[in-house]
Amino acid sequence: MSQELCEMSLRQTQELLKLTDEALQEICCKRFTGEELSVKALQMVLKGKGKRGPASVFVAFNGKGDSVLRGRVFHLRDGEIAERSEEIAVNTLTDYATFAGIIDTHADVVVSNWSDSCESVENYQDFFPNAVKAFVGDVIRNFVTYRISGEMPGVIIAFNYPGRATDYDADVLRGLAVVIGSVFTISDQMRETEKAFIYTIEALARACEAAEEDTGRHIIRVNRYAGALAANMGLPADYVEVIAYSAQMHDVGKIKVPAAILLKESPLDKQELDIIKMHPVYGEQILGDSPRLRIAREIAISHHENWDGSGYPNGLRGEDIPLSGRIVKLADVYDALRSRRSYKPPLSHAEAIGVFRDGDHRINPRNHFDPSLLTLFFKIEHMFEKIYDSFAGDNL
């Protein structure tokens, strides 16, 4: 092996280490998927622009308790992911067992070239699963494979290195496999942490709604309405996801408002109104300054602001109101109209739509809502009706 190829292998390994370090540094503030970082790692390995990297890479993992490897083949051209297959399933007891017939099944990393194993390159093709061969899309001349062990066992197989596959290629693939195995393990752990985080938010939101009727269902519906509005605005998927669980925190400040005021059946006096109008401020205070709760905090403080500046607590106007607050305001008002409260009966969907068109004694749609959001709402109002009906419970 030439000195140039040795140095290339070293550079590729160093880039993998750098990626791992960056991922660990960002783990507290960056949300990612295992595949996202795996793709980055694959790109780094193949920065040789075809001079040393393989043409295709198969990355697959075992499902828990079964004998099937599930993964994708990635086409890599000039250090970029050119194409990826649909999910491919390889049975380790049949397809992979045949594949393993040309390698030492006890080794973690194996280098194979057709000329070392078969009389012809055509015969070499018989050892590979059809689904993998179909997407590789070329005669397979060599490969390097590495078995990934640990909590997420799997395999990474690189096909068609220029010339012969070598032990130096195996060293790089070993590093790539370690990175990818670690990334999937970390991303699984992060998903579990994310679930715990969202469960905690939901528990707090339910506690804040406990004094009012329709406990729990109201916050679920508002989440769904807000997510539907955000998604149909074409906003980024990450934003849609965050607002779809942060919306439920809109009334978190009510935990500091006396239940006697929240459940009062007669009209509130001025002092009581002043107290209840403080719940956005209380909500902002309760949510604190965590970056993860930024959207929830925006929603809590701004979901009672009006487009014309007549809302509370800060009298914000127009686009000075955070987008998240404008979205949740509309979602919250729709659900409030549809829901039974101590001071009013529930409205039907048609009656609620009438209020959004023509207003009532409390709501002036053109002054209170973002005009573009109001237009969108009328386009997707059937979705709001379906969401409400799906989570209405005994509220009707």
N, C-alpha and C positions, 0 to 999 in steps of 0.2 A: 504494500500500500504506500502511495506517495506521501511525502510530507504535506503537500497541499491538501489532500483528502483528510489527513489526520487533523490538520488545523481547522478544516471545515467542520469536522465532527465535534471538535472542542467548542467552536463558536456556537454551534447549534445547541449543545448541552448548556453552555453558559446562558443562552437566550431562554432556555426552558427554566433554569434556576431563577432568572430575573422575573419571568412571568409568575412563578410561584411566589416569589417575594412580594411582588406588586399585589397579587391576589390576596395574600394574607394581610398586607397593610390596609387593603380596602375592604376587608370582609365586614367590618362594622358599619360601613356606610354605603356599600355597593350591593345592589341586588342583582343576582345573576343566575343563569341556569348552567347545569353541568355541560350541556352541549355548547353553549356560548363560549365558555373558556376552553373547552376541548378544541373548538375550531380555531381559536387563537393559537393554541399550542401547535396544532397541525400546521398552521401558516408559518410559524417560526421555524419549524423543522425543515420546511421546504423553501426557505429563502435562497437556496442555491440556484433558483430559477431553472430547475430541470437538470443541472449539472450533476447533482448527487441524489436528490430526493426521489422517492417513488412516485409513480403515476397515480396510484389509488391507495386508499387506506380504509380498511374495514374495522370499525370499533363496535364491539358488542359486549353485553353483560348478561349474566344468568339471572333469570327471574328467581325470586325466593322459593326454594323448595322444588324447583323443576329442573329439567335437563335441557332446556332450550336457551340458546344464545340469541338475544334480540339486539339488533343494531343497524347501522347504516354504512354504506360504502360512500366515501368521499372522493371525488375527483379533484386532484390538486394540480394546478397548472401555474407555473411561474410564481409559486408561493402563495397563490390565492385559491380559495375554495371555488371551483368552477361549477360544481354540480354535486348534489347529494341524492342518494337513492331514497325510495320509500323504505319503511322498516323491513328488514330481512330477518327471518327466523331460521336458525340452524339448529337442528336436533343434535346434541352432543353424543347421543348413543348411536346415531346412524350416519348422517351427513358428515359431521365433524370427525367421527371415528374413521370414515373412509379417507378424509383429508389428512388425518393424523398418521395414516399408513405410510407416508413418505417422510415422517419426522420422528424424532425421539420423543415419545409422549411423556417422558419423565422430566424433560428439560423445560425450564421457564422461558428461555429464549432460544429460538432455532433459526438458522440461516439455511435456505434451500435454493439451489439452482437446478434447472431442469437437466443439465448435462451430467449432474452428479447422481441423479435418481432414475432417469429413464433413457431408453434408447432414442426417443424422439421427443420433441417439444409437444407434438400432438398427443402422445400417450400421457404426458404430464398433465394435460387438461382434465383427464378422467378423475383426478383426485379432488377436484374442487366442487363445492355445491353449485348447482345450476344458477341459483338466484344471484350468487356472488359473481360468477363468471359473466352473467348477462349484463350486469351493471359495470363491471370492469371494462367490458366492451372491447377487449383486445386479447391476443394470445398471452397467457401468463407464462413468463419466462423464469421468474424467480420470486421469492418472497422472504420476508423476515416476520416471525411471529413472536409475540411475548404474551404470556399468560399473566393476567392481573389478579392478584390474590387480595385477601382482606374482606371487609364487609360487603364490598361490591365486586365479587369475582367476575372476570370476563376475559376478553382477549382483544389484542390489537394486532392486525396483520397488514403489513405494507407490501404492495405488489409492484413488480416491474421497476426495479432500480436500473439505471443505465449500466450496461455491461453485466458484471456479476454482483450479486448481493454479498456483502462482506461482514466480518465481525465488527468493523467500525460502524457499519450501518446498524448492526444489532445493538451496539452501545447507545447510539442515539435513540433507537426505538425503545430501549429499556427506560431511558430517562423520560421519554414521552409517555410511556405507559404508567410510570409512577405518578407523573403530573396528572394525567387523565383520571387514574384511579383515585387519587387524592381529591381532585375537583369534584367527582361524583359523590364521594363520601361526604365532603364538606357541604355540597349543595343539598344533599339529603338531610344533613343535620340542620342546615339553615332553614329548610322547609319546615322541620319540626319546631324550630324556634319561632318561625313566622306564625305557625298555627297557634302556638302558645300566646304569642303577642296579640293576635287577633281575638283569641278567646278571652283574654284579659280585657280588651277593649269592649267586647260584647257584654261581659259581666258588668263592667262599670256602666255601660249604657242602660242595661236592664235595671240596675239599681236606681238609676236616675229616673226611669219611667215608672218605677214600682208604685208611686203614689197615684198614678192616673190609670184610667181604664185602658183596656186593650194592651196590657203589659206585654212587651216583647214584639208583638206583631207590627206595631207602628214603626219601630226602628228598623225591622227587616225590610218593610215596604219602602221606607225612605231611602235606604241603601240601594234597593233595586231601581227605584225611579231615577235616582241621581246617576247610577251607573248607565242606565238607558240613555239619559240625556247626554252624558259625556261621550258615550260610544258613538251616538248618532251625530255628534258635532265633529267627529273625526279626530278626536284628541288622542294622544299617544296611549298605547295599551297600559303602560305603567300608571299613567295618571288615572285612567278609567278604573283600574283595579284599586288604587288607593282611595279614590273618592267613593267607591262602592262599599268600602268598609268604614271610612271616616265619617260619612254622612250621619251615621247613627249617633255621633257625639254632639249633634247640634244643640241638644237641650241638656247637656251634662251639667250646666250651671244650675238647673232646677233643683239639684240635690240640696242647695242652700236656701231654697224658697219654701216657706211653711206649707205643709199639705193642706191646711185650712184655706189657703189662698188658691192653690191649684185646683181644689175640688169644690170651690164655692159655686153654688148654683145660681145665685143672683149676681147682678153686675158688680164688678169690682169698683171700689171707691178710688179716689186719686192716690191716696197713700199706698193702697194695695197694688195699683197699677205701677207706681214708681218702684215698688219692691220687685214685681215680676219682670219689669224692664231691665233689671240688673242682672238677669240670668246669663245674658251673653258675656258680660264682664266676668262673672263668677266662672263661667265655663272656660274662658281664656286663662284665668288664673289656675284653675284645677289642672288643665292640660300642660301647663308649664312650658319649658323652652326646649324640649326634646326635638331634634330634627325630624325624627320619625313621625311626630305628631303635628308637623307644621300645617298640613292641609286640614286636619281636624280642628286645630286652633283657629285657622282662618274661618272655618265654617261656624264654629261656636260664636265668635265675636261678630260675624257679619250677616248671619242668615235672617236678621230682621231689618236690615237696611233696605231702603226703597230706591228704585232707579232715579226718582226725582229728588232725592235727598231728604224725604220726609220721614225716613225710618229712624231706628235707634240701634245701638246707643251713641253712635258718633255722627249721625247725619251724613253719611257718605253718599256720593252721587255717581251715577253712571258707572263707567269702567274703573272708577276709584274703588268700587266694591270688588273684592276678590272674586274671580270667576267661580270658585268653589262655593262661595256664599250665595251667589246669584242662582247657581244650579240648585242648591239645597233649599233655598227659599221657595222656589216654585214647587219642588217635590214635597216639602213640608206643608205648604198651603193646600195642595191637592189632597193630601192624606187627611189633613184636618177637616176639610170640607166633607170628605167621605166618611169620617169616623164619628161615632157617638161620643159626646162629651157631657159633662154634668150640666152644662148650660144650653145644650142644643141636641137635636136628633141628627142622624147621619143623612147626607144627601146621596142621591143616586149618581152614577157616572154622568148621565145626561145633565142633571141639575148642576153638578160641579163644573162641567164644560160651559154651561150657561153663565156661571159666575166668572169664569176666565174670559168669556167674550164680552159680557156686559157689566160686570161688577156687581157689588151689593153694597149694603150700608157700611161695610168695613174695607172692602177691597176695590181698588181702582186699577184694573190690569195694566193699562197703558202707562200709568204713573209708577206702579210698584214693581213691575218685572222688566228684566232685560228684554227689549223688543225682539231680538234675534232668537232668544230662548223661547219666548212666547210663541213665535212663528213655528219653531221646531216642535214645541209641545203639541200644537194642533195637528201636526203631521203624524206624530206618533202617539196620540192620546189613547189609541186602542191598546197600546202596550201598557199604559198606566192602568187601564181597566182590568187587563188580564192579571197584572201584578197584584192589584188590590183583591180581586176575586180569589187568587191563589193563596193569599195569606189573610183572609178576612176572619176566619174562625167563627166565633159566635157574635161578631160585632154587628152583623146586619139585622 
